[in-house]
């Protein structure tokens, strides 16, 4: 195989997020990429367990994954989840897991640049805003590829006031996606307000957790305040446009 597609927990089990995995797989098929997945051999990378303090569970999950990857002689990995990307890039090497890893936005940009993924002649599309996932942006410095892809597709990007290295979390990081806010405003609601203030028709992101958080908050604000803003993952729009 040319590359291993690490599907990740979110895109494997959440019905809404499975569309991201399908979209990216279809993109690679269009580009004639020889890829594979681990299927039932894949386990969670342990990101959430480690962030929430369960180091023993993280070590158990990481050890299993490294053994499986090494057994299959995997050297190159692409992920749709920035959390998985960050774990393979920055935390697995300390446990002996050394792989070349790319986030799917960087990978898609490379496919387009190499001429393997064909996109239609550029046409002017709607104005969108882009939400930087924490583990893709601030943690790993990937800012250009997602924006470049959107511009290649003809979208105009209207940046939120807080963007790139000064971006604001969607509210899912550190395991807080699975907790209920007891006081104050929900973080995803704050971020959704910032997205709506741009006047864009859609919020784009490149993280399954961010997509869920933004979609939920934007949908609620649309009902309360009016409007029809939507949220999508970049893989979804790339796959739609390159059909």
FIDODREN-58795 format. One record per residue (C-alpha): residue in three letters; x, y, z. Coordinates in nm, 4 decimals. Layout:
REM residues N
<pt><resn>ALA</resn><u>X</u><v>Y</v><w>Z</w></pt>
...
***
This chain:
REM residues 243
<pt><resn>UNK</resn><u>0.0000</u><v>0.0000</v><w>0.0000</w></pt>
<pt><resn>UNK</resn><u>0.0976</u><v>0.3591</v><w>-0.0562</w></pt>
<pt><resn>UNK</resn><u>-0.0501</u><v>0.4907</v><w>0.2684</w></pt>
<pt><resn>UNK</resn><u>-0.2542</u><v>0.3710</v><w>0.5666</w></pt>
<pt><resn>UNK</resn><u>-0.5765</u><v>0.5628</v><w>0.6269</w></pt>
<pt><resn>UNK</resn><u>-0.6219</u><v>0.5848</v><w>1.0046</w></pt>
<pt><resn>UNK</resn><u>-0.9988</u><v>0.6212</v><w>1.0321</w></pt>
<pt><resn>UNK</resn><u>-1.0170</u><v>0.7089</v><w>1.4026</w></pt>
<pt><resn>UNK</resn><u>-1.2941</u><v>0.6527</v><w>1.6580</w></pt>
<pt><resn>UNK</resn><u>-1.5102</u><v>0.9524</v><w>1.5711</w></pt>
<pt><resn>UNK</resn><u>-1.5316</u><v>0.8829</v><w>1.1975</w></pt>
<pt><resn>UNK</resn><u>-1.5765</u><v>0.5105</v><w>1.2616</w></pt>
<pt><resn>UNK</resn><u>-1.8648</u><v>0.5146</v><w>1.5069</w></pt>
<pt><resn>UNK</resn><u>-2.0511</u><v>0.8466</v><w>1.4879</w></pt>
<pt><resn>UNK</resn><u>-2.3165</u><v>0.8334</v><w>1.2120</w></pt>
<pt><resn>UNK</resn><u>-2.2702</u><v>1.2003</v><w>1.1195</w></pt>
<pt><resn>UNK</resn><u>-1.8921</u><v>1.1778</v><w>1.1058</w></pt>
<pt><resn>UNK</resn><u>-1.8810</u><v>0.8596</v><w>0.9008</w></pt>
<pt><resn>UNK</resn><u>-1.9443</u><v>1.0859</v><w>0.6017</w></pt>
<pt><resn>UNK</resn><u>-1.5957</u><v>1.2338</v><w>0.6523</w></pt>
<pt><resn>UNK</resn><u>-1.4334</u><v>0.8908</v><w>0.6346</w></pt>
<pt><resn>UNK</resn><u>-1.6363</u><v>0.7970</v><w>0.3263</w></pt>
<pt><resn>UNK</resn><u>-1.5603</u><v>1.1286</v><w>0.1568</w></pt>
<pt><resn>UNK</resn><u>-1.1867</u><v>1.1008</v><w>0.2133</w></pt>
<pt><resn>UNK</resn><u>-1.1797</u><v>0.7376</v><w>0.1002</w></pt>
<pt><resn>UNK</resn><u>-1.3632</u><v>0.8358</v><w>-0.2193</w></pt>
<pt><resn>UNK</resn><u>-1.1186</u><v>1.1222</v><w>-0.2758</w></pt>
<pt><resn>UNK</resn><u>-0.8263</u><v>0.8795</v><w>-0.2566</w></pt>
<pt><resn>UNK</resn><u>-1.0032</u><v>0.6416</v><w>-0.4945</w></pt>
<pt><resn>UNK</resn><u>-1.0463</u><v>0.9255</v><w>-0.7443</w></pt>
<pt><resn>UNK</resn><u>-0.6753</u><v>1.0021</v><w>-0.7145</w></pt>
<pt><resn>UNK</resn><u>-0.5961</u><v>0.6296</v><w>-0.7542</w></pt>
<pt><resn>UNK</resn><u>-0.4152</u><v>0.6132</v><w>-0.4218</w></pt>
<pt><resn>UNK</resn><u>-0.3314</u><v>0.2596</v><w>-0.3104</w></pt>
<pt><resn>UNK</resn><u>-0.4464</u><v>0.2804</v><w>0.0524</w></pt>
<pt><resn>UNK</resn><u>-0.5533</u><v>0.0422</v><w>0.3271</w></pt>
<pt><resn>UNK</resn><u>-0.7280</u><v>0.0575</v><w>0.6640</w></pt>
<pt><resn>UNK</resn><u>-0.6772</u><v>-0.1585</v><w>0.9719</w></pt>
<pt><resn>UNK</resn><u>-1.0455</u><v>-0.2319</v><w>1.0289</w></pt>
<pt><resn>UNK</resn><u>-1.1071</u><v>-0.4079</v><w>1.3597</w></pt>
<pt><resn>UNK</resn><u>-0.7353</u><v>-0.4041</v><w>1.4415</w></pt>
<pt><resn>UNK</resn><u>-0.7468</u><v>-0.0258</v><w>1.4862</w></pt>
<pt><resn>UNK</resn><u>-0.7905</u><v>0.1053</v><w>1.8412</w></pt>
<pt><resn>UNK</resn><u>-0.8350</u><v>0.4582</v><w>1.9728</w></pt>
<pt><resn>UNK</resn><u>-0.5002</u><v>0.6380</v><w>1.9780</w></pt>
<pt><resn>UNK</resn><u>-0.5569</u><v>0.7157</v><w>2.3470</w></pt>
<pt><resn>UNK</resn><u>-0.5679</u><v>1.0929</v><w>2.3074</w></pt>
<pt><resn>UNK</resn><u>-0.8776</u><v>1.1499</v><w>2.5210</w></pt>
<pt><resn>UNK</resn><u>-0.7673</u><v>0.8970</v><w>2.7842</w></pt>
<pt><resn>UNK</resn><u>-0.4342</u><v>1.0748</v><w>2.8270</w></pt>
<pt><resn>UNK</resn><u>-0.5898</u><v>1.4228</v><w>2.8324</w></pt>
<pt><resn>UNK</resn><u>-0.8319</u><v>1.3135</v><w>3.1042</w></pt>
<pt><resn>UNK</resn><u>-0.5576</u><v>1.1570</v><w>3.3159</w></pt>
<pt><resn>UNK</resn><u>-0.5923</u><v>0.7847</v><w>3.2451</w></pt>
<pt><resn>UNK</resn><u>-0.2293</u><v>0.7237</v><w>3.1523</w></pt>
<pt><resn>UNK</resn><u>-0.2578</u><v>0.3468</v><w>3.1979</w></pt>
<pt><resn>UNK</resn><u>-0.5329</u><v>0.3227</v><w>2.9364</w></pt>
<pt><resn>UNK</resn><u>-0.3356</u><v>0.5448</v><w>2.6993</w></pt>
<pt><resn>UNK</resn><u>-0.0292</u><v>0.3216</v><w>2.7332</w></pt>
<pt><resn>UNK</resn><u>-0.2395</u><v>0.0112</v><w>2.6695</w></pt>
<pt><resn>UNK</resn><u>-0.4020</u><v>0.1551</v><w>2.3566</w></pt>
<pt><resn>UNK</resn><u>-0.0801</u><v>0.2994</v><w>2.2176</w></pt>
<pt><resn>UNK</resn><u>0.1099</u><v>-0.0245</v><w>2.2756</w></pt>
<pt><resn>UNK</resn><u>-0.1535</u><v>-0.2223</v><w>2.0855</w></pt>
<pt><resn>UNK</resn><u>-0.1570</u><v>0.0217</v><w>1.7941</w></pt>
<pt><resn>UNK</resn><u>0.2210</u><v>0.0321</v><w>1.7626</w></pt>
<pt><resn>UNK</resn><u>0.2410</u><v>-0.3484</v><w>1.7614</w></pt>
<pt><resn>UNK</resn><u>-0.0247</u><v>-0.3713</v><w>1.4890</w></pt>
<pt><resn>UNK</resn><u>0.1313</u><v>-0.0978</v><w>1.2755</w></pt>
<pt><resn>UNK</resn><u>0.4768</u><v>-0.2498</v><w>1.3022</w></pt>
<pt><resn>UNK</resn><u>0.3401</u><v>-0.5966</v><w>1.2266</w></pt>
<pt><resn>UNK</resn><u>0.1962</u><v>-0.4632</v><w>0.9002</w></pt>
<pt><resn>UNK</resn><u>0.5167</u><v>-0.2676</v><w>0.8331</w></pt>
<pt><resn>UNK</resn><u>0.3271</u><v>0.0603</v><w>0.8119</w></pt>
<pt><resn>UNK</resn><u>0.5472</u><v>0.3612</v><w>0.7496</w></pt>
<pt><resn>UNK</resn><u>0.3088</u><v>0.6249</v><w>0.6124</w></pt>
<pt><resn>UNK</resn><u>-0.0204</u><v>0.7254</v><w>0.7805</w></pt>
<pt><resn>UNK</resn><u>-0.2859</u><v>0.9803</v><w>0.6902</w></pt>
<pt><resn>UNK</resn><u>-0.5578</u><v>1.0816</v><w>0.9367</w></pt>
<pt><resn>UNK</resn><u>-0.8785</u><v>1.2836</v><w>0.9161</w></pt>
<pt><resn>UNK</resn><u>-0.8628</u><v>1.3625</v><w>1.2901</w></pt>
<pt><resn>UNK</resn><u>-0.6102</u><v>1.6222</v><w>1.4141</w></pt>
<pt><resn>UNK</resn><u>-0.6055</u><v>1.4493</v><w>1.7532</w></pt>
<pt><resn>UNK</resn><u>-0.4895</u><v>1.1227</v><w>1.5951</w></pt>
<pt><resn>UNK</resn><u>-0.2446</u><v>1.3192</v><w>1.3790</w></pt>
<pt><resn>UNK</resn><u>-0.0959</u><v>1.4864</v><w>1.6857</w></pt>
<pt><resn>UNK</resn><u>-0.0605</u><v>1.1572</v><w>1.8738</w></pt>
<pt><resn>UNK</resn><u>0.1265</u><v>0.9840</v><w>1.5907</w></pt>
<pt><resn>UNK</resn><u>0.3447</u><v>1.2847</v><w>1.5215</w></pt>
<pt><resn>UNK</resn><u>0.4319</u><v>1.4005</v><w>1.8713</w></pt>
<pt><resn>UNK</resn><u>0.3536</u><v>1.1355</v><w>2.1335</w></pt>
<pt><resn>UNK</resn><u>0.3898</u><v>0.7885</v><w>1.9814</w></pt>
<pt><resn>UNK</resn><u>0.7614</u><v>0.8334</v><w>1.8977</w></pt>
<pt><resn>UNK</resn><u>0.8436</u><v>0.8295</v><w>2.2713</w></pt>
<pt><resn>UNK</resn><u>0.6919</u><v>0.4794</v><w>2.2838</w></pt>
<pt><resn>UNK</resn><u>0.8773</u><v>0.3555</v><w>1.9755</w></pt>
<pt><resn>UNK</resn><u>0.6083</u><v>0.4357</v><w>1.7192</w></pt>
<pt><resn>UNK</resn><u>0.7855</u><v>0.6281</v><w>1.4447</w></pt>
<pt><resn>UNK</resn><u>0.5821</u><v>0.6943</v><w>1.1313</w></pt>
<pt><resn>UNK</resn><u>0.5478</u><v>0.9506</v><w>0.8576</w></pt>
<pt><resn>UNK</resn><u>0.2090</u><v>1.1037</v><w>0.9311</w></pt>
<pt><resn>UNK</resn><u>0.0029</u><v>1.3656</v><w>0.7492</w></pt>
<pt><resn>UNK</resn><u>-0.3307</u><v>1.5248</v><w>0.8165</w></pt>
<pt><resn>UNK</resn><u>-0.5705</u><v>1.4759</v><w>0.5284</w></pt>
<pt><resn>UNK</resn><u>-0.5740</u><v>1.8457</v><w>0.4338</w></pt>
<pt><resn>UNK</resn><u>-0.1999</u><v>1.8381</v><w>0.3681</w></pt>
<pt><resn>UNK</resn><u>-0.2421</u><v>1.5108</v><w>0.1819</w></pt>
<pt><resn>UNK</resn><u>-0.5264</u><v>1.6390</v><w>-0.0388</w></pt>
<pt><resn>UNK</resn><u>-0.3330</u><v>1.9560</v><w>-0.1170</w></pt>
<pt><resn>UNK</resn><u>-0.0401</u><v>1.7402</v><w>-0.2280</w></pt>
<pt><resn>UNK</resn><u>-0.2686</u><v>1.5241</v><w>-0.4450</w></pt>
<pt><resn>UNK</resn><u>-0.4010</u><v>1.8362</v><w>-0.6172</w></pt>
<pt><resn>UNK</resn><u>-0.0543</u><v>1.9859</v><w>-0.6630</w></pt>
<pt><resn>UNK</resn><u>0.0768</u><v>1.6582</v><w>-0.8082</w></pt>
<pt><resn>UNK</resn><u>-0.2133</u><v>1.6467</v><w>-1.0540</w></pt>
<pt><resn>UNK</resn><u>-0.3508</u><v>1.3229</v><w>-0.9144</w></pt>
<pt><resn>UNK</resn><u>-0.6772</u><v>1.4755</v><w>-0.7917</w></pt>
<pt><resn>UNK</resn><u>-0.8546</u><v>1.6757</v><w>-1.0581</w></pt>
<pt><resn>UNK</resn><u>-1.0653</u><v>1.9712</v><w>-0.9562</w></pt>
<pt><resn>UNK</resn><u>-1.2994</u><v>2.1602</v><w>-1.1912</w></pt>
<pt><resn>UNK</resn><u>-1.1959</u><v>2.4885</v><w>-1.3431</w></pt>
<pt><resn>UNK</resn><u>-1.2112</u><v>2.7432</v><w>-1.0646</w></pt>
<pt><resn>UNK</resn><u>-1.5436</u><v>2.9181</v><w>-1.0294</w></pt>
<pt><resn>UNK</resn><u>-1.6605</u><v>3.1720</v><w>-0.7781</w></pt>
<pt><resn>UNK</resn><u>-1.8412</u><v>3.0059</v><w>-0.4896</w></pt>
<pt><resn>UNK</resn><u>-1.9930</u><v>3.1421</v><w>-0.1695</w></pt>
<pt><resn>UNK</resn><u>-1.8181</u><v>3.3152</v><w>0.1184</w></pt>
<pt><resn>UNK</resn><u>-1.7167</u><v>3.0767</v><w>0.3960</w></pt>
<pt><resn>UNK</resn><u>-1.5258</u><v>3.0996</v><w>0.7199</w></pt>
<pt><resn>UNK</resn><u>-1.2714</u><v>2.8466</v><w>0.8445</w></pt>
<pt><resn>UNK</resn><u>-1.2374</u><v>2.7249</v><w>1.2024</w></pt>
<pt><resn>UNK</resn><u>-0.8825</u><v>2.6182</v><w>1.2945</w></pt>
<pt><resn>UNK</resn><u>-0.8837</u><v>2.2935</v><w>1.4980</w></pt>
<pt><resn>UNK</resn><u>-0.6550</u><v>2.3301</v><w>1.8006</w></pt>
<pt><resn>UNK</resn><u>-0.4511</u><v>2.0162</v><w>1.7337</w></pt>
<pt><resn>UNK</resn><u>-0.4048</u><v>2.1001</v><w>1.3685</w></pt>
<pt><resn>UNK</resn><u>-0.3317</u><v>2.4705</v><w>1.4026</w></pt>
<pt><resn>UNK</resn><u>-0.1748</u><v>2.5833</v><w>1.7270</w></pt>
<pt><resn>UNK</resn><u>-0.0298</u><v>2.2437</v><w>1.8150</w></pt>
<pt><resn>UNK</resn><u>0.1131</u><v>2.1544</v><w>1.4731</w></pt>
<pt><resn>UNK</resn><u>0.1181</u><v>2.4725</v><w>1.2651</w></pt>
<pt><resn>UNK</resn><u>-0.1038</u><v>2.3523</v><w>0.9795</w></pt>
<pt><resn>UNK</resn><u>-0.2804</u><v>2.6699</v><w>0.8677</w></pt>
<pt><resn>UNK</resn><u>-0.2152</u><v>2.7046</v><w>0.4949</w></pt>
<pt><resn>UNK</resn><u>-0.3268</u><v>2.3716</v><w>0.3446</w></pt>
<pt><resn>UNK</resn><u>-0.6954</u><v>2.3876</v><w>0.4486</w></pt>
<pt><resn>UNK</resn><u>-0.7277</u><v>2.7472</v><w>0.3310</w></pt>
<pt><resn>UNK</resn><u>-0.5405</u><v>2.6801</v><w>0.0074</w></pt>
<pt><resn>UNK</resn><u>-0.7758</u><v>2.3908</v><w>-0.0743</w></pt>
<pt><resn>UNK</resn><u>-1.0843</u><v>2.6065</v><w>-0.0169</w></pt>
<pt><resn>UNK</resn><u>-0.9435</u><v>2.8821</v><w>-0.2371</w></pt>
<pt><resn>UNK</resn><u>-0.8536</u><v>2.6291</v><w>-0.5090</w></pt>
<pt><resn>UNK</resn><u>-1.2180</u><v>2.5238</v><w>-0.5074</w></pt>
<pt><resn>UNK</resn><u>-1.3282</u><v>2.8847</v><w>-0.5524</w></pt>
<pt><resn>UNK</resn><u>-1.4457</u><v>2.9713</v><w>-0.2031</w></pt>
<pt><resn>UNK</resn><u>-1.3813</u><v>3.3156</v><w>-0.0558</w></pt>
<pt><resn>UNK</resn><u>-1.2665</u><v>3.2945</v><w>0.3065</w></pt>
<pt><resn>UNK</resn><u>-1.3867</u><v>3.5523</v><w>0.5569</w></pt>
<pt><resn>UNK</resn><u>-1.1726</u><v>3.5021</v><w>0.8658</w></pt>
<pt><resn>UNK</resn><u>-1.3111</u><v>3.5123</v><w>1.2166</w></pt>
<pt><resn>UNK</resn><u>-1.1454</u><v>3.7688</v><w>1.4400</w></pt>
<pt><resn>UNK</resn><u>-0.9730</u><v>3.4885</v><w>1.6281</w></pt>
<pt><resn>UNK</resn><u>-0.7963</u><v>3.2713</v><w>1.3717</w></pt>
<pt><resn>UNK</resn><u>-0.4779</u><v>3.0751</v><w>1.3044</w></pt>
<pt><resn>UNK</resn><u>-0.2423</u><v>3.0930</v><w>1.6063</w></pt>
<pt><resn>UNK</resn><u>-0.4972</u><v>3.3048</v><w>1.7944</w></pt>
<pt><resn>UNK</resn><u>-0.7922</u><v>3.0786</v><w>1.7160</w></pt>
<pt><resn>UNK</resn><u>-1.0510</u><v>2.9706</v><w>1.9719</w></pt>
<pt><resn>UNK</resn><u>-1.1352</u><v>2.6126</v><w>2.0718</w></pt>
<pt><resn>UNK</resn><u>-1.4609</u><v>2.4507</v><w>1.9575</w></pt>
<pt><resn>UNK</resn><u>-1.5120</u><v>2.3186</v><w>2.3098</w></pt>
<pt><resn>UNK</resn><u>-1.4437</u><v>1.9482</v><w>2.2488</w></pt>
<pt><resn>UNK</resn><u>-1.0767</u><v>1.9247</v><w>2.3467</w></pt>
<pt><resn>UNK</resn><u>-0.9437</u><v>1.7536</v><w>2.6567</w></pt>
<pt><resn>UNK</resn><u>-1.2464</u><v>1.5291</v><w>2.6874</w></pt>
<pt><resn>UNK</resn><u>-1.4862</u><v>1.8190</v><w>2.7485</w></pt>
<pt><resn>UNK</resn><u>-1.6944</u><v>1.7012</v><w>2.4525</w></pt>
<pt><resn>UNK</resn><u>-1.8298</u><v>1.4354</v><w>2.6880</w></pt>
<pt><resn>UNK</resn><u>-1.9067</u><v>1.6694</v><w>2.9763</w></pt>
<pt><resn>UNK</resn><u>-2.2045</u><v>1.8952</v><w>3.0419</w></pt>
<pt><resn>UNK</resn><u>-2.1423</u><v>2.2657</v><w>3.0967</w></pt>
<pt><resn>UNK</resn><u>-2.2584</u><v>2.3531</v><w>3.4473</w></pt>
<pt><resn>UNK</resn><u>-2.2219</u><v>2.7304</v><w>3.4332</w></pt>
<pt><resn>UNK</resn><u>-2.1435</u><v>3.0075</v><w>3.1892</w></pt>
<pt><resn>UNK</resn><u>-2.1717</u><v>2.9956</v><w>2.8123</w></pt>
<pt><resn>UNK</resn><u>-2.0880</u><v>2.6847</v><w>2.6137</w></pt>
<pt><resn>UNK</resn><u>-1.7602</u><v>2.7242</v><w>2.4275</w></pt>
<pt><resn>UNK</resn><u>-1.9037</u><v>2.5990</v><w>2.0998</w></pt>
<pt><resn>UNK</resn><u>-2.1831</u><v>2.8565</v><w>2.1241</w></pt>
<pt><resn>UNK</resn><u>-1.9266</u><v>3.1344</v><w>2.1663</w></pt>
<pt><resn>UNK</resn><u>-1.7343</u><v>3.0094</v><w>1.8644</w></pt>
<pt><resn>UNK</resn><u>-2.0496</u><v>2.9688</v><w>1.6573</w></pt>
<pt><resn>UNK</resn><u>-2.1414</u><v>3.3303</v><w>1.7323</w></pt>
<pt><resn>UNK</resn><u>-1.7990</u><v>3.4346</v><w>1.6024</w></pt>
<pt><resn>UNK</resn><u>-1.8552</u><v>3.2304</v><w>1.2865</w></pt>
<pt><resn>UNK</resn><u>-2.1992</u><v>3.3817</v><w>1.2270</w></pt>
<pt><resn>UNK</resn><u>-2.0617</u><v>3.7335</v><w>1.2752</w></pt>
<pt><resn>UNK</resn><u>-1.8489</u><v>3.6933</v><w>0.9597</w></pt>
<pt><resn>UNK</resn><u>-2.1587</u><v>3.6833</v><w>0.7405</w></pt>
<pt><resn>UNK</resn><u>-2.0347</u><v>3.3638</v><w>0.5755</w></pt>
<pt><resn>UNK</resn><u>-2.2824</u><v>3.1048</v><w>0.4534</w></pt>
<pt><resn>UNK</resn><u>-2.0844</u><v>2.8112</v><w>0.5884</w></pt>
<pt><resn>UNK</resn><u>-1.8276</u><v>2.7238</v><w>0.8538</w></pt>
<pt><resn>UNK</resn><u>-1.5609</u><v>2.4874</v><w>0.7241</w></pt>
<pt><resn>UNK</resn><u>-1.3387</u><v>2.2821</v><w>0.9492</w></pt>
<pt><resn>UNK</resn><u>-1.1024</u><v>1.9863</v><w>0.9280</w></pt>
<pt><resn>UNK</resn><u>-1.1678</u><v>1.7945</v><w>1.2493</w></pt>
<pt><resn>UNK</resn><u>-1.4558</u><v>1.5565</v><w>1.3268</w></pt>
<pt><resn>UNK</resn><u>-1.4892</u><v>1.6850</v><w>1.6830</w></pt>
<pt><resn>UNK</resn><u>-1.4931</u><v>2.0467</v><w>1.5670</w></pt>
<pt><resn>UNK</resn><u>-1.7562</u><v>1.9645</v><w>1.3066</w></pt>
<pt><resn>UNK</resn><u>-1.9923</u><v>1.8135</v><w>1.5622</w></pt>
<pt><resn>UNK</resn><u>-1.9478</u><v>2.1022</v><w>1.8045</w></pt>
<pt><resn>UNK</resn><u>-1.9889</u><v>2.3730</v><w>1.5416</w></pt>
<pt><resn>UNK</resn><u>-2.2814</u><v>2.2043</v><w>1.3698</w></pt>
<pt><resn>UNK</resn><u>-2.4707</u><v>2.1670</v><w>1.6979</w></pt>
<pt><resn>UNK</resn><u>-2.4115</u><v>2.5258</v><w>1.8084</w></pt>
<pt><resn>UNK</resn><u>-2.4750</u><v>2.6833</v><w>1.4679</w></pt>
<pt><resn>UNK</resn><u>-2.7974</u><v>2.4856</v><w>1.4297</w></pt>
<pt><resn>UNK</resn><u>-2.9196</u><v>2.6058</v><w>1.7689</w></pt>
<pt><resn>UNK</resn><u>-2.8346</u><v>2.9681</v><w>1.6923</w></pt>
<pt><resn>UNK</resn><u>-3.0067</u><v>2.9447</v><w>1.3539</w></pt>
<pt><resn>UNK</resn><u>-3.3256</u><v>2.8407</v><w>1.5321</w></pt>
<pt><resn>UNK</resn><u>-3.2981</u><v>3.1085</v><w>1.8002</w></pt>
<pt><resn>UNK</resn><u>-3.1719</u><v>3.4027</v><w>1.5946</w></pt>
<pt><resn>UNK</resn><u>-3.2609</u><v>3.3041</v><w>1.2410</w></pt>
<pt><resn>UNK</resn><u>-3.0369</u><v>3.2288</v><w>0.9473</w></pt>
<pt><resn>UNK</resn><u>-2.9313</u><v>2.9192</v><w>0.7600</w></pt>
<pt><resn>UNK</resn><u>-2.5576</u><v>2.8942</v><w>0.8176</w></pt>
<pt><resn>UNK</resn><u>-2.4219</u><v>2.5414</v><w>0.7809</w></pt>
<pt><resn>UNK</resn><u>-2.1100</u><v>2.3569</v><w>0.8943</w></pt>
<pt><resn>UNK</resn><u>-1.9128</u><v>2.1101</v><w>0.6840</w></pt>
<pt><resn>UNK</resn><u>-1.5833</u><v>1.9285</v><w>0.6809</w></pt>
<pt><resn>UNK</resn><u>-1.3398</u><v>2.0125</v><w>0.4006</w></pt>
<pt><resn>UNK</resn><u>-1.3296</u><v>1.6480</v><w>0.2887</w></pt>
<pt><resn>UNK</resn><u>-1.7041</u><v>1.6600</v><w>0.2252</w></pt>
<pt><resn>UNK</resn><u>-1.6910</u><v>1.9624</v><w>-0.0048</w></pt>
<pt><resn>UNK</resn><u>-1.3781</u><v>1.8397</v><w>-0.1871</w></pt>
<pt><resn>UNK</resn><u>-1.5490</u><v>1.5088</v><w>-0.2583</w></pt>
<pt><resn>UNK</resn><u>-1.8700</u><v>1.6783</v><w>-0.3737</w></pt>
<pt><resn>UNK</resn><u>-1.6917</u><v>1.9170</v><w>-0.6100</w></pt>
<pt><resn>UNK</resn><u>-1.4549</u><v>1.6601</v><w>-0.7583</w></pt>
<pt><resn>UNK</resn><u>-1.7333</u><v>1.4177</v><w>-0.8530</w></pt>
***
